[in-house]
Amino acid sequence: MYDDLIAIAFECGAMNVAIINAKDIVFSEEVRVLCEKNYCGKYNTNWMCPPALGELEELEKRVLEYKRGLVIQTVSRLEDSFDVDGMDRARIEHFELMNNIRNALKEKYAYIDLLLLGAGACPICIKCAYIDDEPCRFPDRAMPSIEGYGIDVMSLTQACNIPYNNGVDTVSYIGMILFTTEETP
């Protein structure tokens, strides 16, 4: 089954894919501190980012309810290392790819419970309903931030033998689909 999950991710357009045991995922308070310092500008503005996601302890517990994770990387070319528009486009493409993989998995394995974690803040709405203290408009498509969950992405890529950096004038994004099946030992 794992080979099939990996094949589906590649068919949808992933560059690198690997399976990781959930218990091997490294959580880091430092990653959450970076969120709180608001380096990306989304802290306290998005349902899928801190503080709306909840405390690191409860997020780690939620992740560990799953047995495995399908780690997914996309790599996009940039005009140069300052191509912020290209980075934004690539992140949206990564988000769309993650949703396409979710849909393909749900179609083939409807019985599998999935938790998707994407790269950075959920990009669906230009202005997230969180700002107006309203519920998420698209809870079935919204995707929590892998960093918001406190997951150390560099450690994750190392554990999966996926390159963290893919060369000059590229941007790489990592997402993960956590799952548990009856077939999972």
C-alpha positions as CSV (number, residue, x, y, z in Angstrom):
1,M,0.0,0.0,0.0
2,Y,2.8,2.4,0.8
3,D,4.2,2.1,-2.7
4,D,0.7,3.0,-4.0
5,L,0.5,6.1,-1.8
6,I,3.9,7.2,-3.0
7,A,2.9,6.6,-6.7
8,I,-0.2,8.7,-6.3
9,A,1.8,11.6,-4.9
10,F,4.3,11.4,-7.8
11,E,1.4,11.1,-10.3
12,C,0.0,14.3,-8.9
13,G,3.3,16.1,-9.4
14,A,5.4,15.8,-6.3
15,M,9.2,16.0,-6.7
16,N,10.2,13.9,-3.7
17,V,8.0,11.6,-1.5
18,A,8.8,9.4,1.5
19,I,7.0,7.6,4.3
20,I,7.9,8.3,7.9
21,N,6.7,6.8,11.1
22,A,4.8,9.4,13.1
23,K,6.9,8.6,16.2
24,D,10.0,9.7,14.3
25,I,8.7,13.2,13.6
26,V,10.7,15.9,15.5
27,F,8.7,18.7,17.2
28,S,10.5,21.9,18.1
29,E,9.5,24.7,20.4
30,E,11.9,26.9,18.5
31,V,9.9,26.4,15.3
32,R,6.8,27.7,17.1
33,V,8.8,30.6,18.6
34,L,9.6,31.6,15.0
35,C,5.8,31.6,14.3
36,E,5.2,33.8,17.3
37,K,7.9,36.3,16.1
38,N,5.7,36.6,13.0
39,Y,8.4,36.2,10.4
40,C,5.9,35.2,7.7
41,G,3.3,37.9,8.7
42,K,0.5,35.4,9.4
43,Y,0.7,34.9,13.1
44,N,-2.7,35.6,14.7
45,T,-4.3,36.1,11.3
46,N,-5.1,32.6,10.0
47,W,-7.1,29.7,11.3
48,M,-4.4,27.3,10.1
49,C,-1.5,29.0,12.0
50,P,-0.7,29.8,15.6
51,P,-2.2,30.7,17.9
52,A,-5.5,29.5,16.4
53,L,-4.0,26.0,15.9
54,G,-3.6,25.5,19.6
55,E,-0.7,24.6,21.9
56,L,2.3,22.6,20.6
57,E,1.6,19.9,23.2
58,E,-1.9,19.2,21.9
59,L,-0.8,19.4,18.3
60,E,2.0,16.9,18.9
61,K,-0.5,14.6,20.6
62,R,-2.8,14.9,17.5
63,V,0.0,14.0,15.1
64,L,0.9,11.0,17.2
65,E,-2.6,9.6,16.9
66,Y,-1.6,8.7,13.3
67,K,0.9,5.9,12.5
68,R,2.6,7.2,9.4
69,G,3.2,10.3,7.3
70,L,3.5,10.8,3.6
71,V,6.1,13.5,3.3
72,I,5.7,15.5,0.0
73,Q,8.1,17.9,-1.5
74,T,7.6,20.3,-4.5
75,V,10.5,22.1,-6.1
76,S,10.0,25.2,-8.3
77,R,12.4,27.2,-10.4
78,L,12.8,30.9,-9.6
79,E,14.0,33.8,-11.8
80,D,16.6,34.5,-9.1
81,S,16.9,34.2,-5.3
82,F,14.9,37.4,-4.8
83,D,11.8,36.2,-6.8
84,V,9.2,36.6,-4.1
85,D,6.3,36.4,-6.6
86,G,7.7,33.1,-7.8
87,M,8.0,31.8,-4.3
88,D,4.4,32.7,-3.6
89,R,3.2,31.1,-6.8
90,A,5.2,27.9,-5.9
91,R,3.6,27.8,-2.4
92,I,0.1,28.1,-4.0
93,E,1.0,25.3,-6.4
94,H,2.2,23.2,-3.5
95,F,-1.1,23.8,-1.7
96,E,-3.0,22.7,-4.8
97,L,-0.9,19.6,-5.2
98,M,-1.5,18.6,-1.6
99,N,-5.2,19.0,-2.1
100,N,-5.0,17.0,-5.3
101,I,-3.2,14.2,-3.5
102,R,-5.8,14.3,-0.7
103,N,-8.6,14.0,-3.2
104,A,-6.9,11.1,-5.0
105,L,-6.2,9.3,-1.7
106,K,-9.8,9.8,-0.6
107,E,-11.2,8.5,-3.9
108,K,-9.1,5.3,-3.7
109,Y,-9.0,4.8,0.0
110,A,-12.1,6.4,1.4
111,Y,-11.7,4.6,4.7
112,I,-8.4,6.2,5.6
113,D,-8.4,9.1,8.1
114,L,-6.0,11.8,6.9
115,L,-4.5,14.9,8.4
116,L,-2.9,17.3,5.9
117,L,-0.2,19.7,6.9
118,G,1.0,22.2,4.3
119,A,3.8,24.7,3.9
120,G,3.1,28.0,5.6
121,A,-0.3,29.7,6.1
122,C,-3.4,28.4,4.4
123,P,-3.8,30.5,1.2
124,I,-7.4,29.9,0.3
125,C,-8.8,33.2,1.4
126,I,-7.2,36.6,0.8
127,K,-8.5,37.6,4.2
128,C,-9.0,34.7,6.6
129,A,-12.2,34.6,8.6
130,Y,-10.1,34.4,11.7
131,I,-9.4,38.1,11.6
132,D,-13.1,38.8,11.9
133,D,-13.6,36.1,14.6
134,E,-15.7,34.0,12.2
135,P,-15.4,30.3,11.5
136,C,-13.2,29.0,8.7
137,R,-15.1,29.3,5.4
138,F,-13.5,26.2,3.9
139,P,-12.8,23.7,6.7
140,D,-12.7,20.8,4.2
141,R,-10.0,22.4,2.1
142,A,-8.1,24.5,4.6
143,M,-4.7,23.1,5.5
144,P,-2.8,23.7,8.8
145,S,0.8,24.8,8.6
146,I,3.4,22.1,9.2
147,E,5.6,24.7,10.9
148,G,2.6,25.9,13.0
149,Y,2.4,22.3,14.3
150,G,6.0,22.8,15.5
151,I,7.4,20.2,13.2
152,D,11.1,20.6,12.4
153,V,11.0,20.5,8.6
154,M,14.8,20.2,8.3
155,S,14.9,17.2,10.6
156,L,11.9,15.7,8.7
157,T,13.6,16.0,5.3
158,Q,16.8,14.5,6.7
159,A,14.9,11.5,8.2
160,C,13.3,10.9,4.8
161,N,16.5,11.4,2.7
162,I,14.8,14.3,0.9
163,P,17.1,17.3,0.1
164,Y,16.2,20.4,2.1
165,N,17.8,22.6,-0.5
166,N,17.5,21.8,-4.2
167,G,19.9,24.2,-5.7
168,V,20.3,27.8,-6.7
169,D,17.2,29.7,-7.9
170,T,14.8,27.1,-6.6
171,V,12.3,27.0,-3.8
172,S,11.3,23.8,-2.1
173,Y,8.1,23.3,0.0
174,I,7.4,20.4,2.3
175,G,3.9,19.1,3.3
176,M,2.8,15.9,5.0
177,I,-0.3,13.8,4.9
178,L,-0.6,11.8,8.1
179,F,-2.6,8.5,8.0
180,T,-3.5,5.3,9.8
181,T,-4.9,2.3,8.1
182,E,-5.8,-1.2,9.2
183,E,-2.8,-2.4,7.2
184,T,-0.4,-0.1,9.2
185,P,1.5,-2.3,11.7
